[in-house]
Amino acid sequence: MSTAPFKNLYKKRKVQATQSKSCLICYKPTDTVLITLNSKDWFYVCDVHLSDSNFCDVVYMDDSNNDKMKDLEKLVNDENAILKKIKHFETLKEQKNNQFNKFKSYLWSNKKDDDKDSKGKDDGKGKDKEKDSGAASTAKGSDMTIAELNTKIKELNNKDLKAAKDEIANFSKTFRKYRLSTVFYKNRLMLDYKKQKRIEQQKKLQDGTLFPSIDDLPSLPAK
């Protein structure tokens, strides 16, 4: 059985807007091209179709067909860990802001002394509840001021999270590939076969081998 002229594995490439051509599926102009690893087959397609599982699946592989999905999962897990840290510090910041607002409200209240005493008892209960809740959650960063929390959140967003996203983007750019559905892949193979047959016929026409030679035909009988 002969080997297929190209594997069902395509890379995504972008061309200049002036070089846009009709999409294989919807015929709208597009500057996105899918091309096989050996560059034998390529076609234009809109980006929106690349997320359609009926057309293709996204895979992460190197050019030697080594699966890189586990590497991507690790990068995504690292990103999620950073997002979890940011969420934790944002929660702490919100709690501290609420406590500060409660304290301001208490200072500026004009209630009577007996009301203040009653309020103080309620606050004590509230603090106990908050303390119990805080003990159940992660204590890291609980002793930081609001300003320090803001700095930490900014650092995580602008440095750690940005670096994680850049690493995922670079990884995807390097290893993301597309595997066509069986129907589309077979269609690409058939088109390539027809193209090669046309080239072969044109070559035979040019060198005169398409038709049988007439040099050895028998002589016609004399009248």
GROMACS elastic network, one bead per residue, 0.5 to 0.9 nm:
[ bonds ]
;  ai    aj funct       b0    kb
    2     5     6  0.88472   500
    3     6     6  0.83425   500
    4     7     6  0.67393   500
    4   189     6  0.77261   500
    5    38     6  0.89421   500
    5    40     6  0.74118   500
    5    41     6  0.88611   500
    5   189     6  0.77538   500
    5   192     6  0.82464   500
    5   193     6  0.89391   500
    6     9     6  0.81394   500
    6    36     6  0.67670   500
    6    37     6  0.77422   500
    6    38     6  0.67543   500
    6    39     6  0.82769   500
    6    40     6  0.64889   500
    6    41     6  0.72476   500
    6   189     6  0.81452   500
    7    10     6  0.81800   500
    7    36     6  0.70641   500
    7    37     6  0.76516   500
    7    38     6  0.83815   500
    8    36     6  0.74407   500
    8   178     6  0.80563   500
    8   179     6  0.55587   500
    8   180     6  0.64026   500
    8   181     6  0.88700   500
    8   182     6  0.89316   500
    8   185     6  0.65401   500
    9    35     6  0.82493   500
    9    36     6  0.58340   500
    9    37     6  0.67707   500
    9    59     6  0.87820   500
    9   177     6  0.63978   500
    9   178     6  0.56904   500
    9   179     6  0.50258   500
    9   180     6  0.74392   500
   10    34     6  0.56602   500
   10    35     6  0.50576   500
   10    37     6  0.62716   500
   10    41     6  0.87579   500
   10    42     6  0.82191   500
   10   177     6  0.55263   500
   10   178     6  0.50488   500
   10   179     6  0.64423   500
   10   180     6  0.80997   500
   11    33     6  0.81602   500
   11    34     6  0.54969   500
   11    35     6  0.53354   500
   11    36     6  0.61729   500
   11    37     6  0.68627   500
   11   175     6  0.87361   500
   11   176     6  0.72882   500
   11   177     6  0.50627   500
   11   178     6  0.64771   500
   12    32     6  0.69566   500
   12    33     6  0.58306   500
   12    35     6  0.66020   500
   12   173     6  0.87419   500
   12   176     6  0.82229   500
   12   177     6  0.70427   500
   12   178     6  0.78688   500
   13    31     6  0.84245   500
   13    32     6  0.59050   500
   13    33     6  0.50937   500
   13    34     6  0.62224   500
   13    35     6  0.73962   500
   14    17     6  0.88234   500
   14    31     6  0.56998   500
   14    33     6  0.60744   500
   14    34     6  0.88158   500
   15    18     6  0.81351   500
   15    19     6  0.62254   500
   15    20     6  0.70128   500
   15    30     6  0.89436   500
   15    31     6  0.52308   500
   15    32     6  0.65351   500
   15    33     6  0.74007   500
   16    19     6  0.53207   500
   16    20     6  0.68961   500
   16    31     6  0.65295   500
   17    20     6  0.52944   500
   17    30     6  0.78775   500
   17    31     6  0.58305   500
   18    21     6  0.88126   500
   18    31     6  0.83686   500
   19    30     6  0.86797   500
   19    31     6  0.68273   500
   20    23     6  0.89843   500
   20    29     6  0.57043   500
   20    30     6  0.50439   500
   20    32     6  0.77915   500
   20    44     6  0.81323   500
   21    27     6  0.81766   500
   21    28     6  0.76649   500
   21    30     6  0.56377   500
   21    31     6  0.68149   500
   21    32     6  0.88790   500
   21    44     6  0.65803   500
   21    45     6  0.87354   500
   22    25     6  0.84673   500
   22    26     6  0.77208   500
   22    28     6  0.50673   500
   22    30     6  0.62041   500
   22    31     6  0.88803   500
   22    44     6  0.65375   500
   22    45     6  0.75365   500
   22    46     6  0.88145   500
   23    26     6  0.55598   500
   23    28     6  0.52934   500
   23    29     6  0.60430   500
   23    30     6  0.60268   500
   23    31     6  0.88612   500
   23    32     6  0.85682   500
   23    43     6  0.78814   500
   23    44     6  0.50353   500
   23    46     6  0.58967   500
   24    27     6  0.59170   500
   24    28     6  0.84990   500
   24    43     6  0.67839   500
   24    44     6  0.58418   500
   24    45     6  0.54405   500
   24    46     6  0.81873   500
   25    28     6  0.83003   500
   25    44     6  0.88494   500
   25    45     6  0.68047   500
   25    46     6  0.80546   500
   25    49     6  0.80715   500
   26    29     6  0.88948   500
   26    45     6  0.82253   500
   26    46     6  0.80440   500
   27    30     6  0.85637   500
   27    45     6  0.83997   500
   27    46     6  0.89124   500
   28    45     6  0.86142   500
   28    46     6  0.77081   500
   29    44     6  0.86022   500
   29    45     6  0.85896   500
   29    46     6  0.79483   500
   30    33     6  0.81702   500
   30    44     6  0.66576   500
   30    45     6  0.63950   500
   30    46     6  0.55898   500
   30    47     6  0.82021   500
   31    44     6  0.71257   500
   31    45     6  0.78731   500
   31    46     6  0.76780   500
   32    43     6  0.85570   500
   32    44     6  0.57539   500
   32    45     6  0.57699   500
   32    46     6  0.61623   500
   32    47     6  0.67009   500
   33    42     6  0.67455   500
   33    43     6  0.55744   500
   33    45     6  0.60154   500
   33    46     6  0.83055   500
   34    41     6  0.83250   500
   34    42     6  0.54343   500
   34    43     6  0.56091   500
   34    44     6  0.63910   500
   34    45     6  0.71116   500
   34   178     6  0.82028   500
   35    38     6  0.81513   500
   35    39     6  0.57945   500
   35    40     6  0.76381   500
   35    41     6  0.58006   500
   35    43     6  0.67319   500
   35    44     6  0.89258   500
   36    40     6  0.62908   500
   36    41     6  0.55839   500
   36    42     6  0.63858   500
   37    40     6  0.78694   500
   37    41     6  0.87281   500
   37    63     6  0.72298   500
   38    41     6  0.79266   500
   39    42     6  0.68891   500
   40   192     6  0.86118   500
   41   188     6  0.76579   500
   41   189     6  0.87546   500
   41   192     6  0.75738   500
   45    48     6  0.84695   500
   45    49     6  0.70926   500
   45    50     6  0.80500   500
   46    49     6  0.57349   500
   46    50     6  0.73374   500
   47    50     6  0.54110   500
   47    51     6  0.76337   500
   48    51     6  0.59841   500
   48    52     6  0.73925   500
   49    52     6  0.51536   500
   49    53     6  0.84875   500
   49    54     6  0.89305   500
   49    55     6  0.68817   500
   49    56     6  0.81155   500
   50    53     6  0.77614   500
   50    55     6  0.71217   500
   50    56     6  0.63656   500
   50    57     6  0.76567   500
   50    58     6  0.78627   500
   50   178     6  0.78375   500
   51    54     6  0.88491   500
   51    55     6  0.81093   500
   51    56     6  0.74270   500
   51    57     6  0.75697   500
   51    58     6  0.78974   500
   52    55     6  0.54868   500
   52    56     6  0.63472   500
   52    57     6  0.76788   500
   53    56     6  0.50737   500
   53    57     6  0.55592   500
   53    58     6  0.85288   500
   53   180     6  0.88232   500
   53   181     6  0.78306   500
   54    57     6  0.81378   500
   54   180     6  0.85448   500
   54   181     6  0.64970   500
   55   179     6  0.86331   500
   55   180     6  0.59396   500
   55   181     6  0.54518   500
   55   182     6  0.88767   500
   55   183     6  0.85862   500
   55   184     6  0.70806   500
   56   178     6  0.61974   500
   56   179     6  0.53197   500
   56   181     6  0.51593   500
   56   182     6  0.88922   500
   56   184     6  0.84728   500
   57   177     6  0.84401   500
   57   178     6  0.56422   500
   57   179     6  0.52198   500
   57   180     6  0.64833   500
   57   181     6  0.74110   500
   58   176     6  0.68323   500
   58   177     6  0.59069   500
   58   179     6  0.64887   500
   58   180     6  0.89906   500
   59    67     6  0.81677   500
   59    68     6  0.84116   500
   59    69     6  0.75916   500
   59   175     6  0.80638   500
   59   176     6  0.59028   500
   59   177     6  0.52932   500
   59   178     6  0.58973   500
   59   179     6  0.70112   500
   60    66     6  0.85207   500
   60    67     6  0.61883   500
   60    68     6  0.52191   500
   60    69     6  0.55853   500
   60    72     6  0.79956   500
   60   172     6  0.75145   500
   60   174     6  0.87672   500
   60   175     6  0.50682   500
   60   177     6  0.59009   500
   60   178     6  0.83765   500
   61    64     6  0.76472   500
   61    65     6  0.54938   500
   61    66     6  0.53126   500
   61    68     6  0.50860   500
   61    69     6  0.74321   500
   61   174     6  0.88031   500
   61   175     6  0.52376   500
   61   176     6  0.66585   500
   61   177     6  0.68889   500
   62    65     6  0.54073   500
   62    66     6  0.54672   500
   62    67     6  0.69467   500
   62    68     6  0.70315   500
   62   174     6  0.78297   500
   62   175     6  0.55279   500
   62   176     6  0.83892   500
   62   177     6  0.87505   500
   63    66     6  0.74138   500
   63   175     6  0.81169   500
   64    67     6  0.89983   500
   65    68     6  0.89664   500
   67    70     6  0.77205   500
   67    71     6  0.87702   500
   68    71     6  0.53545   500
   68    72     6  0.65406   500
   68    73     6  0.89189   500
   68   175     6  0.73185   500
   69    72     6  0.50942   500
   69    73     6  0.62565   500
   69    74     6  0.87893   500
   70    74     6  0.63358   500
   70    75     6  0.88027   500
   71    74     6  0.52357   500
   71    75     6  0.65059   500
   71    76     6  0.88254   500
   71   171     6  0.89592   500
   72    75     6  0.51351   500
   72    76     6  0.62343   500
   72    77     6  0.86116   500
   72   168     6  0.72890   500
   72   171     6  0.75030   500
   72   172     6  0.81810   500
   73    76     6  0.50708   500
   73    77     6  0.60944   500
   73    78     6  0.85987   500
   74    77     6  0.50421   500
   74    78     6  0.61952   500
   74    79     6  0.86660   500
   75    78     6  0.50860   500
   75    79     6  0.63012   500
   75    80     6  0.87178   500
   75   164     6  0.72155   500
   75   165     6  0.87543   500
   75   167     6  0.76413   500
   75   168     6  0.64020   500
   75   171     6  0.89907   500
   76    79     6  0.50214   500
   76    80     6  0.61866   500
   76    81     6  0.86343   500
   76   164     6  0.82150   500
   76   165     6  0.87183   500
   76   168     6  0.74001   500
   77    80     6  0.50153   500
   77    81     6  0.61731   500
   77    82     6  0.87608   500
   78    81     6  0.51156   500
   78    82     6  0.65182   500
   78    83     6  0.88084   500
   78   164     6  0.72615   500
   79    82     6  0.52318   500
   79    83     6  0.63264   500
   79    84     6  0.86839   500
   79   160     6  0.85321   500
   79   161     6  0.65490   500
   79   164     6  0.56462   500
   79   165     6  0.71511   500
   79   168     6  0.88068   500
   80    84     6  0.60756   500
   80    85     6  0.86543   500
   81    84     6  0.50265   500
   81    85     6  0.63737   500
   81    86     6  0.87894   500
   82    85     6  0.50657   500
   82    86     6  0.63075   500
   82    87     6  0.86587   500
   82   156     6  0.71681   500
   82   157     6  0.85606   500
   82   160     6  0.71174   500
   82   161     6  0.63135   500
   82   164     6  0.85162   500
   83    86     6  0.50647   500
   83    87     6  0.61805   500
   83    88     6  0.86053   500
   83   156     6  0.84627   500
   83   157     6  0.85166   500
   83   161     6  0.73808   500
   84    87     6  0.50729   500
   84    88     6  0.61733   500
   84    89     6  0.87975   500
   85    88     6  0.50138   500
   85    89     6  0.63266   500
   85    90     6  0.85573   500
   85   153     6  0.85291   500
   85   156     6  0.81218   500
   86    89     6  0.53031   500
   86    90     6  0.60764   500
   86    91     6  0.85755   500
   86   152     6  0.83255   500
   86   153     6  0.58262   500
   86   154     6  0.89129   500
   86   156     6  0.66956   500
   86   157     6  0.75891   500
   87    90     6  0.50595   500
   87    91     6  0.61255   500
   87    92     6  0.86860   500
   87   153     6  0.87605   500
   88    91     6  0.51899   500
   88    92     6  0.63809   500
   88    93     6  0.87182   500
   88   138     6  0.80183   500
   88   140     6  0.88129   500
   88   141     6  0.87487   500
   89    93     6  0.61102   500
   89    94     6  0.85880   500
   89   140     6  0.87120   500
   89   141     6  0.70452   500
   89   142     6  0.85517   500
   89   149     6  0.63340   500
   89   150     6  0.83942   500
   89   152     6  0.77301   500
   89   153     6  0.66412   500
   90    94     6  0.61672   500
   90    95     6  0.86365   500
   90   149     6  0.76270   500
   90   150     6  0.82499   500
   90   153     6  0.71971   500
   91    94     6  0.50743   500
   91    95     6  0.62119   500
   91    96     6  0.86732   500
   92    95     6  0.50924   500
   92    96     6  0.62107   500
   92    97     6  0.85853   500
   92   141     6  0.76123   500
   92   142     6  0.66014   500
   92   144     6  0.88479   500
   92   146     6  0.85136   500
   92   149     6  0.78910   500
   93    96     6  0.51771   500
   93    97     6  0.61294   500
   93    98     6  0.86209   500
   93   142     6  0.89792   500
   93   144     6  0.89774   500
   93   145     6  0.82174   500
   93   146     6  0.58278   500
   93   147     6  0.89621   500
   93   149     6  0.63296   500
   93   150     6  0.77063   500
   94    97     6  0.50602   500
   94    98     6  0.61904   500
   94    99     6  0.86560   500
   94   146     6  0.88581   500
   95    98     6  0.51101   500
   95    99     6  0.62346   500
   95   100     6  0.86363   500
   96    99     6  0.50119   500
   96   100     6  0.60934   500
   96   101     6  0.85590   500
   96   145     6  0.81014   500
   96   146     6  0.68890   500
   97   100     6  0.50602   500
   97   101     6  0.61392   500
   97   102     6  0.85761   500
   97   146     6  0.75900   500
   98   101     6  0.51027   500
   98   102     6  0.61500   500
   98   103     6  0.86051   500
   99   102     6  0.50723   500
   99   103     6  0.61867   500
   99   104     6  0.87277   500
  100   103     6  0.50354   500
  100   104     6  0.62550   500
  100   105     6  0.86048   500
  101   104     6  0.51125   500
  101   105     6  0.61534   500
  101   106     6  0.85843   500
  102   105     6  0.50810   500
  102   106     6  0.61849   500
  102   107     6  0.87662   500
  103   106     6  0.50498   500
  103   107     6  0.62967   500
  103   108     6  0.87757   500
  104   107     6  0.51555   500
  104   108     6  0.62811   500
  104   109     6  0.85546   500
  105   108     6  0.53424   500
  105   109     6  0.60299   500
  106   109     6  0.52865   500
  106   110     6  0.87952   500
  106   116     6  0.85482   500
  106   119     6  0.88046   500
  107   110     6  0.85795   500
  109   116     6  0.86707   500
  110   116     6  0.89639   500
  111   114     6  0.81743   500
  111   115     6  0.59114   500
  111   116     6  0.63645   500
  112   115     6  0.51465   500
  112   116     6  0.62005   500
  112   117     6  0.87198   500
  113   117     6  0.62166   500
  113   118     6  0.86326   500
  114   117     6  0.50369   500
  114   118     6  0.62562   500
  114   119     6  0.85084   500
  115   118     6  0.50429   500
  115   119     6  0.59679   500
  115   120     6  0.84198   500
  116   120     6  0.59411   500
  116   121     6  0.86338   500
  117   121     6  0.64105   500
  117   122     6  0.87941   500
  118   121     6  0.52037   500
  118   122     6  0.64324   500
  118   123     6  0.86402   500
  119   122     6  0.50761   500
  119   123     6  0.60450   500
  119   124     6  0.85581   500
  120   124     6  0.61614   500
  120   125     6  0.87539   500
  121   124     6  0.50549   500
  121   125     6  0.64897   500
  121   126     6  0.86712   500
  122   125     6  0.51488   500
  122   126     6  0.61554   500
  122   127     6  0.85761   500
  123   127     6  0.59727   500
  123   128     6  0.84622   500
  124   127     6  0.50559   500
  124   128     6  0.61744   500
  124   129     6  0.86650   500
  125   128     6  0.50351   500
  125   129     6  0.62940   500
  125   130     6  0.86416   500
  126   129     6  0.51100   500
  126   130     6  0.61815   500
  126   131     6  0.84815   500
  127   131     6  0.58959   500
  127   132     6  0.84725   500
  128   132     6  0.61146   500
  128   133     6  0.85047   500
  129   132     6  0.50938   500
  129   133     6  0.60953   500
  129   134     6  0.84753   500
  130   134     6  0.59531   500
  130   135     6  0.84950   500
  131   134     6  0.50051   500
  131   135     6  0.61054   500
  131   136     6  0.86811   500
  132   135     6  0.51215   500
  132   136     6  0.64366   500
  132   137     6  0.89355   500
  133   136     6  0.52321   500
  133   137     6  0.65632   500
  134   137     6  0.51599   500
  134   138     6  0.72842   500
  134   139     6  0.68909   500
  134   142     6  0.85685   500
  135   138     6  0.73001   500
  135   139     6  0.68663   500
  136   139     6  0.83966   500
  138   141     6  0.84480   500
  138   142     6  0.83892   500
  139   142     6  0.54835   500
  139   143     6  0.83702   500
  140   143     6  0.78363   500
  140   144     6  0.89054   500
  141   144     6  0.53138   500
  141   145     6  0.87185   500
  141   149     6  0.77096   500
  142   145     6  0.82666   500
  144   147     6  0.80355   500
  144   148     6  0.57876   500
  144   149     6  0.62247   500
  145   148     6  0.50723   500
  145   149     6  0.61267   500
  145   150     6  0.85940   500
  146   150     6  0.61347   500
  146   151     6  0.86325   500
  147   150     6  0.50802   500
  147   151     6  0.62993   500
  147   152     6  0.86909   500
  148   151     6  0.50521   500
  148   152     6  0.61659   500
  148   153     6  0.86193   500
  149   152     6  0.50103   500
  149   153     6  0.60798   500
  149   154     6  0.84675   500
  150   153     6  0.51841   500
  150   154     6  0.60794   500
  150   155     6  0.85317   500
  151   154     6  0.51371   500
  151   155     6  0.60921   500
  151   156     6  0.86418   500
  152   155     6  0.50687   500
  152   156     6  0.61672   500
  152   157     6  0.86038   500
  153   156     6  0.51670   500
  153   157     6  0.61554   500
  153   158     6  0.85347   500
  154   157     6  0.51572   500
  154   158     6  0.59043   500
  154   159     6  0.80792   500
  155   158     6  0.53090   500
  155   159     6  0.55103   500
  155   160     6  0.70711   500
  155   161     6  0.87178   500
  156   159     6  0.55120   500
  156   161     6  0.58574   500
  156   162     6  0.82058   500
  157   160     6  0.62109   500
  157   161     6  0.50374   500
  157   162     6  0.64016   500
  158   161     6  0.64321   500
  158   162     6  0.56509   500
  158   163     6  0.82232   500
  159   162     6  0.53558   500
  159   163     6  0.59984   500
  159   164     6  0.86039   500
  160   163     6  0.52115   500
  160   164     6  0.62103   500
  160   165     6  0.87087   500
  161   164     6  0.50482   500
  161   165     6  0.61507   500
  161   166     6  0.85280   500
  162   165     6  0.51492   500
  162   166     6  0.60710   500
  162   167     6  0.85400   500
  163   166     6  0.50809   500
  163   167     6  0.61058   500
  163   168     6  0.86841   500
  164   167     6  0.51223   500
  164   168     6  0.63234   500
  164   169     6  0.86578   500
  165   168     6  0.51361   500
  165   169     6  0.61181   500
  165   170     6  0.86119   500
  166   169     6  0.50048   500
  166   170     6  0.60943   500
  166   171     6  0.84483   500
  167   170     6  0.51728   500
  167   171     6  0.60394   500
  167   172     6  0.85437   500
  168   172     6  0.60357   500
  168   173     6  0.84946   500
  169   172     6  0.51347   500
  169   173     6  0.61211   500
  169   174     6  0.86460   500
  170   173     6  0.50529   500
  170   174     6  0.62216   500
  170   175     6  0.86578   500
  171   174     6  0.51809   500
  171   175     6  0.60286   500
  171   176     6  0.76816   500
  172   175     6  0.53045   500
  172   177     6  0.85866   500
  173   176     6  0.59517   500
  173   177     6  0.88536   500
  174   177     6  0.87339   500
  179   182     6  0.88930   500
  179   185     6  0.83270   500
  180   183     6  0.79256   500
  180   184     6  0.59746   500
  180   185     6  0.55333   500
  181   184     6  0.54635   500
  181   185     6  0.61057   500
  181   186     6  0.85994   500
  182   185     6  0.51500   500
  182   186     6  0.60567   500
  182   187     6  0.84898   500
  183   186     6  0.53520   500
  183   187     6  0.62380   500
  183   188     6  0.87985   500
  184   188     6  0.62478   500
  184   189     6  0.87247   500
  185   188     6  0.50777   500
  185   189     6  0.63159   500
  185   190     6  0.86830   500
  186   189     6  0.50233   500
  186   190     6  0.61659   500
  186   191     6  0.86184   500
  187   190     6  0.50645   500
  187   191     6  0.61829   500
  187   192     6  0.85946   500
  188   191     6  0.51228   500
  188   192     6  0.61928   500
  188   193     6  0.86272   500
  189   192     6  0.50804   500
  189   193     6  0.61567   500
  189   194     6  0.87022   500
  190   194     6  0.62283   500
  190   195     6  0.85225   500
  191   194     6  0.51619   500
  191   195     6  0.61001   500
  191   196     6  0.86565   500
  192   196     6  0.61570   500
  192   197     6  0.85962   500
  193   196     6  0.51786   500
  193   197     6  0.62193   500
  193   198     6  0.87220   500
  194   197     6  0.50583   500
  194   198     6  0.62523   500
  194   199     6  0.86948   500
  195   198     6  0.52010   500
  195   199     6  0.63401   500
  195   200     6  0.86771   500
  196   199     6  0.50622   500
  196   200     6  0.61149   500
  196   201     6  0.86309   500
  197   201     6  0.61390   500
  197   202     6  0.85718   500
  198   201     6  0.50973   500
  198   202     6  0.60881   500
  198   203     6  0.85260   500
  199   202     6  0.51356   500
  199   203     6  0.61485   500
  199   204     6  0.86405   500
  200   203     6  0.51399   500
  200   204     6  0.62723   500
  200   205     6  0.86799   500
  201   204     6  0.50390   500
  201   205     6  0.61328   500
  201   206     6  0.86396   500
  201   210     6  0.68814   500
  202   205     6  0.50087   500
  202   206     6  0.62411   500
  202   207     6  0.87643   500
  202   210     6  0.85980   500
  203   206     6  0.51373   500
  203   207     6  0.62875   500
  203   208     6  0.83520   500
  203   209     6  0.83935   500
  203   210     6  0.84037   500
  204   207     6  0.52307   500
  204   208     6  0.56381   500
  204   211     6  0.82848   500
  205   208     6  0.51077   500
  205   209     6  0.64477   500
  205   210     6  0.54256   500
  205   211     6  0.80001   500
  206   209     6  0.79281   500
  206   210     6  0.85030   500
  207   210     6  0.79614   500
  208   211     6  0.66574   500
  208   212     6  0.85241   500
  208   213     6  0.84122   500
  209   212     6  0.68033   500
  209   213     6  0.77579   500
  211   214     6  0.88937   500
  213   216     6  0.70313   500
  213   217     6  0.81705   500
  214   217     6  0.53915   500
  215   218     6  0.88108   500
  216   219     6  0.89171   500
  217   220     6  0.88865   500
  219   222     6  0.87958   500
